[in-house]
Amino acid sequence: MAKKADTASIPKGRLSRFGQLSSLAGRVAGNMFAEGVTEIAKGNRPRIKDLLLTPSNAIKVAEKLAQMRGAAMKVGQMLSMDAGDMLPAELTELLARLRSDAKSMPEKDLIKLLESQWGEGWQKNFKQFPLQPIAAASIGQVHEALTLNLERLAVKIQYPGIKQSINSDVDNVATLIKMTGLLPKGLDLKPLLAEAKKQLHDEADYALEARYLEQYAVLIDNDDAFEMPVFNKEFSSETILAMSFVDGIPIEQLRDAPQETRDQVMSDLMRLFFKELFDFQLVQTDPNFANYQYNQNSKKIVLLDFGATRSYTSAMAENYRLLMQGGSRHDKAQIRQAILDIGLIRPDLPEKVQQNITDLAYIACEPLYKESPYDFASSDLSLRLQQQGMQLGLEKEYAHTPVANAIFLHRKLGGLFLLAIKLKAKVDMQSLFAPYNKQ
């Protein structure tokens, strides 16, 4: 639960927010100068990137963007996770600091916002409405409330001014990143930044998230492994999303559960991923562990937060099926054609680069061709993928940004892999993929 010490007013207006980033850049530059003078006095010749990425600078960047919330914080999170294999390790490390929780709104700002949405005297509609949120993130914060008829609600409240700041925030943060001088030459961030703007506008559209919430609920209605909140229209508005409160513990707490429970939970989540992509063509792409909880009473996985849900075409789903099938059958020619059709490589890339990317995709398919059940905890797959991806990023000819839908899908799958490692789960991936491993 957030504490009062974790609150901070959100700077509003394009100039105000740009000023926040400009002053941040100035303080970072000042620190770099001071550190440089110190190192030179010691007889050392420091590199610019070493001066930039000092702990004090990284903390300043993370704290400022956490205070600003919105796109300023989210674009850093997205770049750190989505472009991790394209950006240098130093820049990825700095951006990764933005994955922590944001600060919550001061109570006076919260009350003003609720009055604007629900009118004065809104409190009379609730038996309880604690002003301290149970969670705070980049777009909004969540409160647990109790209505007069004793219905428990999770109420997601959007920070004021977030929608209006998205485009300028993305551009401003991109400028800040470019100032580091760490971006590989030739890497075009424009497609990724444009997609970041679209994704953030979608996440800030609570009416859209409500539609995804209801659509997804229908798709998994007959699946006893999952449960999810029910949309509450009465207390929802343009900047408030209300839904039933579902009990659950953080999914990571299952790391101390019996092996059988951990294996079953991860098997269900991997099975759901295959259904999302191949059956629903509707994927919740946010890999944040906080989007999953476990209800100890019902023994079901609780699915939360559908702001990052994306639709996939049947053609793209089929290309990914062919990619995975090629991996399961050790058919690199099929993998290569699939990743070409997906847009992970271009025909004009050098042969060596195309082959390296094909090899990377084959390695990623390892759980589909290694002995089952696949033991995620004892595998070094994640490390090998990271090393291979970083090596690709060093190749000048690889300055290539894949299609956005592919990046978001990989982000989701990477998050599931990391969760499986954290839970030390063993999953029969071959059996889960078997229904789709057809001619």
C-alpha positions in Angstrom: 0.0 0.0 0.0 1.3 3.4 -0.9 2.4 5.8 1.9 1.9 9.5 2.1 5.7 9.9 1.7 5.3 8.4 -1.8 3.0 11.1 -3.1 3.9 13.9 -5.5 2.0 16.4 -7.6 2.2 15.8 -11.3 3.7 18.6 -13.4 1.0 19.7 -16.0 1.3 21.3 -19.4 3.8 20.7 -22.1 6.2 23.5 -21.2 6.1 22.5 -17.5 6.9 18.9 -18.3 9.6 19.8 -20.8 11.1 22.1 -18.2 11.2 19.2 -15.8 13.1 17.1 -18.3 15.4 20.0 -19.3 16.4 20.7 -15.7 17.0 16.9 -15.3 19.3 17.0 -18.3 21.1 19.9 -16.9 21.7 18.2 -13.5 22.9 15.1 -15.2 25.3 17.1 -17.4 26.5 18.9 -14.2 27.1 15.6 -12.5 29.0 14.4 -15.5 31.2 17.5 -15.5 32.0 17.2 -11.8 32.7 13.4 -12.1 34.9 14.1 -15.1 37.0 16.7 -13.3 37.4 14.3 -10.4 38.6 11.5 -12.6 41.0 13.7 -14.6 42.5 15.0 -11.3 43.2 11.3 -10.5 45.0 11.0 -13.8 42.2 9.0 -15.5 40.7 9.6 -18.9 37.0 8.7 -18.3 34.6 7.7 -21.1 31.5 9.8 -21.6 29.2 6.8 -21.1 30.9 6.0 -17.8 30.3 9.6 -16.6 26.6 9.5 -17.8 25.8 6.2 -16.1 26.9 6.9 -12.6 24.5 5.7 -9.8 23.6 9.3 -8.9 22.6 10.1 -12.5 20.6 6.9 -12.9 18.8 7.6 -9.7 18.0 11.2 -10.7 16.6 10.1 -14.1 14.4 7.3 -12.5 13.1 9.6 -9.7 12.2 12.4 -12.0 10.4 10.2 -14.5 8.6 8.4 -11.7 7.3 11.8 -10.4 6.1 12.8 -13.9 4.4 9.4 -14.5 2.6 9.0 -17.8 4.5 8.6 -21.0 7.7 10.1 -19.5 7.9 7.0 -17.2 6.2 4.5 -19.5 8.3 5.1 -22.6 11.5 4.4 -20.6 9.9 1.2 -19.4 8.9 0.2 -22.9 12.3 1.0 -24.4 14.1 -0.9 -21.7 12.0 -4.0 -22.3 11.1 -3.8 -26.0 14.5 -2.7 -27.3 16.6 -4.5 -24.9 18.3 -6.5 -27.6 18.9 -3.4 -29.8 20.3 -1.0 -27.2 23.7 -1.0 -25.5 23.8 -2.7 -22.1 24.6 0.7 -20.4 21.5 2.4 -21.8 19.3 -0.6 -21.1 20.6 -0.6 -17.4 19.6 3.1 -17.0 16.2 2.6 -18.5 15.5 -0.5 -16.5 15.5 1.6 -13.4 12.1 3.0 -14.6 10.3 -0.3 -13.9 9.7 0.6 -10.3 6.3 2.0 -9.1 5.4 5.6 -9.6 4.5 8.0 -6.8 0.8 8.4 -6.1 -1.3 11.6 -6.2 -1.6 13.9 -3.2 -5.0 13.4 -1.5 -6.1 17.0 -2.4 -5.6 16.3 -6.1 -7.4 12.9 -5.8 -10.4 14.5 -4.1 -10.6 17.2 -6.7 -10.5 14.6 -9.5 -13.2 12.5 -7.9 -15.4 15.5 -7.5 -15.0 16.3 -11.2 -16.0 12.8 -12.2 -18.6 11.8 -9.6 -19.8 15.2 -8.3 -19.7 16.7 -4.8 -20.7 14.4 -2.1 -19.5 11.3 -4.0 -18.5 9.8 -0.6 -22.2 9.1 0.1 -22.1 6.3 -2.5 -19.5 4.3 -0.5 -19.3 2.7 2.9 -15.5 2.9 2.5 -13.2 4.6 0.1 -9.6 4.9 1.5 -7.7 7.8 -0.1 -4.5 5.8 0.0 -4.1 3.6 -3.1 -3.3 -0.1 -3.0 -1.1 0.4 -6.1 0.4 3.3 -8.2 1.8 3.0 -11.7 2.7 5.1 -14.7 -0.9 5.9 -16.0 -3.0 5.8 -12.8 -3.4 4.4 -9.3 -5.8 1.8 -7.9 -8.1 2.0 -4.8 -10.1 -0.7 -3.1 -13.6 0.6 -2.2 -16.8 -0.8 -0.6 -20.1 0.4 -2.0 -23.3 0.9 0.0 -24.6 -2.6 -1.1 -21.3 -4.1 0.2 -19.8 -4.7 -3.3 -16.0 -4.6 -3.2 -14.5 -2.6 -6.1 -11.1 -2.0 -7.6 -11.2 1.6 -8.8 -8.4 2.6 -11.3 -8.0 6.4 -11.4 -6.1 8.1 -14.1 -3.6 10.8 -13.2 -4.8 14.3 -14.4 -3.3 15.6 -17.6 -1.7 12.2 -18.6 -3.6 11.9 -21.9 -2.6 15.4 -23.0 1.0 14.9 -22.2 1.6 11.6 -24.0 2.9 12.8 -27.4 5.2 15.5 -26.1 6.5 13.3 -23.3 7.5 10.6 -25.8 9.3 13.1 -27.9 11.0 14.7 -24.9 12.2 11.4 -23.5 13.4 10.3 -26.9 15.4 13.6 -27.1 16.9 12.8 -23.6 17.8 9.3 -24.7 19.5 10.6 -27.9 21.5 13.0 -25.8 23.2 10.1 -24.2 25.0 9.3 -27.5 24.6 5.6 -26.8 22.1 4.7 -29.6 23.6 2.6 -32.3 24.1 4.5 -35.5 21.5 3.8 -38.1 18.9 2.5 -35.5 15.6 4.2 -36.3 13.6 4.7 -33.2 10.8 6.5 -35.0 8.6 3.4 -35.6 9.0 2.3 -32.0 8.3 5.8 -30.6 5.2 6.1 -32.8 4.0 2.8 -31.5 4.7 3.9 -28.0 2.4 6.9 -28.5 -0.3 4.7 -29.8 0.0 2.1 -27.1 0.0 4.8 -24.4 -3.1 6.5 -25.8 -4.8 3.1 -25.8 -3.8 2.5 -22.2 -5.1 5.9 -21.2 -8.4 5.1 -23.0 -10.3 3.4 -20.1 -13.4 2.9 -22.3 -11.3 0.8 -24.6 -9.8 -1.2 -21.7 -13.4 -1.8 -20.4 -14.3 -3.3 -23.8 -11.2 -5.5 -23.8 -12.1 -6.6 -20.3 -15.5 -7.7 -21.3 -14.3 -9.3 -24.6 -11.6 -11.2 -22.9 -14.0 -12.4 -20.2 -16.2 -14.0 -22.8 -13.2 -15.8 -24.4 -12.1 -17.5 -21.2 -15.5 -18.0 -19.7 -15.3 -21.8 -19.8 -11.7 -22.0 -18.6 -11.7 -23.0 -15.0 -8.0 -22.1 -14.5 -8.7 -18.3 -14.6 -10.8 -15.6 -13.1 -10.9 -11.9 -13.7 -12.7 -8.7 -12.6 -16.1 -7.8 -13.9 -16.5 -4.3 -15.3 -18.7 -1.9 -13.2 -20.3 0.7 -15.5 -21.9 2.7 -12.7 -18.7 4.1 -11.2 -16.7 4.2 -14.5 -16.0 7.3 -16.5 -13.5 8.7 -19.0 -10.7 8.7 -16.4 -12.0 6.1 -13.9 -12.3 2.4 -14.5 -14.2 0.5 -11.8 -14.5 -3.3 -11.6 -15.2 -6.0 -9.1 -12.3 -6.6 -6.6 -10.9 -10.1 -7.0 -8.8 -11.5 -4.1 -5.4 -12.8 -4.8 -1.8 -12.9 -3.7 1.1 -11.7 -6.0 2.0 -14.5 -8.4 5.6 -14.4 -7.3 4.7 -15.5 -3.8 4.1 -19.0 -5.3 7.8 -19.5 -5.5 7.4 -21.2 -2.0 4.4 -23.3 -3.1 4.6 -27.0 -3.9 6.3 -27.9 -7.2 3.1 -29.3 -8.5 1.3 -25.9 -7.9 4.0 -23.9 -9.6 4.1 -26.3 -12.6 0.4 -26.1 -13.0 0.2 -22.3 -12.8 2.9 -21.9 -15.4 1.4 -24.6 -17.6 -1.9 -22.7 -17.5 -0.3 -19.4 -18.3 1.7 -20.8 -21.3 -1.5 -22.6 -22.5 -3.3 -19.3 -22.3 -0.6 -17.6 -24.3 -1.0 -20.1 -27.1 -4.8 -19.6 -27.0 -4.4 -15.8 -27.1 -2.2 -15.9 -30.2 -3.6 -18.8 -32.2 -7.3 -19.0 -31.1 -8.3 -15.6 -29.9 -5.8 -13.4 -31.9 -6.2 -11.1 -28.9 -3.1 -10.9 -26.6 -2.7 -9.1 -23.3 0.9 -8.0 -24.0 2.0 -6.4 -20.7 4.5 -8.7 -19.1 4.4 -7.1 -15.7 4.1 -9.8 -13.0 1.6 -7.5 -11.1 -1.0 -8.4 -13.9 -1.2 -11.9 -12.4 -2.3 -13.0 -9.0 -3.3 -16.3 -7.4 -6.6 -16.9 -5.6 -5.7 -19.4 -2.8 -9.3 -20.1 -2.1 -10.5 -20.9 -5.7 -7.0 -22.1 -6.8 -7.4 -19.9 -9.9 -5.1 -17.4 -11.6 -6.4 -13.9 -11.5 -5.9 -11.9 -14.7 -5.6 -8.1 -14.3 -5.0 -5.0 -16.4 -6.1 -5.2 -20.0 -4.9 -1.7 -21.1 -2.1 -3.3 -23.2 -4.3 -5.7 -25.1 -3.6 -6.0 -28.8 -5.3 -7.7 -31.7 -3.3 -9.9 -34.1 -4.2 -10.8 -37.7 -4.8 -14.4 -38.6 -1.8 -14.2 -41.0 0.6 -13.0 -38.3 -0.7 -15.7 -35.9 -0.1 -18.3 -38.6 3.4 -17.1 -39.3 4.3 -17.4 -35.6 2.7 -20.9 -35.6 5.0 -21.8 -38.5 8.0 -20.3 -36.7 7.4 -22.4 -33.6 6.6 -25.5 -35.6 9.9 -25.0 -37.5 11.7 -24.7 -34.2 10.0 -27.9 -32.8 11.1 -29.8 -35.9 14.6 -28.3 -36.2 13.7 -26.8 -39.6 15.7 -23.6 -39.8 14.5 -23.0 -43.4 10.9 -22.8 -42.2 11.9 -20.5 -39.3 13.7 -18.2 -41.7 10.7 -17.9 -44.0 8.4 -17.3 -41.0 10.5 -14.5 -39.5 10.8 -12.9 -42.9 7.0 -13.0 -43.3 6.6 -11.6 -39.8 9.0 -8.7 -40.4 11.8 -9.7 -38.0 14.2 -9.6 -40.9 14.3 -7.8 -44.2 15.4 -9.5 -47.5 18.0 -6.7 -48.0 19.9 -7.5 -44.7 23.2 -9.2 -45.2 23.1 -13.1 -45.3 25.2 -13.3 -42.2 22.7 -11.1 -40.2 19.7 -13.0 -41.6 21.3 -16.3 -40.5 22.2 -14.9 -37.0 18.6 -13.8 -36.5 17.3 -17.2 -37.6 19.6 -18.9 -35.2 18.3 -16.6 -32.4 14.7 -17.5 -33.2 15.7 -21.2 -33.2 17.3 -20.9 -29.7 14.1 -19.1 -28.4 12.1 -22.2 -29.5 14.2 -24.5 -27.3 11.4 -25.4 -24.9 9.6 -26.8 -27.9 12.3 -29.3 -29.0 14.3 -30.0 -25.8 13.3 -32.8 -23.4 9.9 -32.2 -21.8 8.8 -31.0 -19.3 11.2 -28.1 -19.8 13.0 -27.1 -16.6 13.1 -23.3 -16.8 15.0 -22.9 -13.5 18.0 -25.0 -14.6 18.1 -23.6 -18.1 20.4 -20.7 -19.1 18.1 -20.0 -22.1 17.4 -16.4 -21.0 21.1 -15.6 -20.6 21.9 -17.1 -24.0 19.2 -15.2 -25.7 20.3 -11.9 -24.0 23.9 -12.5 -25.1 23.0 -13.4 -28.6 20.7 -10.4 -28.8 23.4 -8.1 -27.6 25.9 -9.5 -30.1 23.4 -8.8 -32.9 23.0 -5.3 -31.6 26.7 -4.7 -32.1 26.5 -5.5 -35.8 26.3 -2.3 -37.8 24.1 -4.0 -40.5 21.5 -5.0 -37.9 20.2 -1.4 -37.3 16.6 -2.7 -37.9 13.5 -2.1 -35.9 11.0 -5.1 -36.1 7.3 -4.5 -36.6 5.6 -3.3 -33.4 3.2 -6.2 -32.9 6.1 -8.6 -32.9 8.0 -6.5 -30.3 5.0 -6.5 -28.0 4.4 -10.2 -28.5 8.1 -11.0 -27.6 7.7 -8.8 -24.6 4.8 -10.9 -23.3 6.5 -14.2 -24.0 9.8 -12.9 -22.4 7.8 -12.0 -19.3 6.3 -15.5 -19.1 9.8 -17.0 -19.4 11.1 -14.9 -16.6 8.1 -15.8 -14.4 8.7 -19.5 -15.1 12.3 -19.1 -14.1 11.3 -17.2 -10.9 8.8 -20.0 -10.0 11.3 -22.7 -10.9 8.6 -24.3 -12.9 8.8 -27.4 -15.2 6.4 -27.1 -18.1 5.5 -29.7 -20.8 5.7 -27.1 -23.6 5.6 -29.7 -26.4 2.2 -31.0 -25.2 0.8 -27.5 -24.9 1.9 -26.7 -28.5 0.8 -30.0 -29.9 -2.7 -28.9 -30.9 -1.1 -26.3 -33.1 1.8 -28.3 -34.4 0.0 -29.5 -37.5 0.7 -29.5 -41.2 
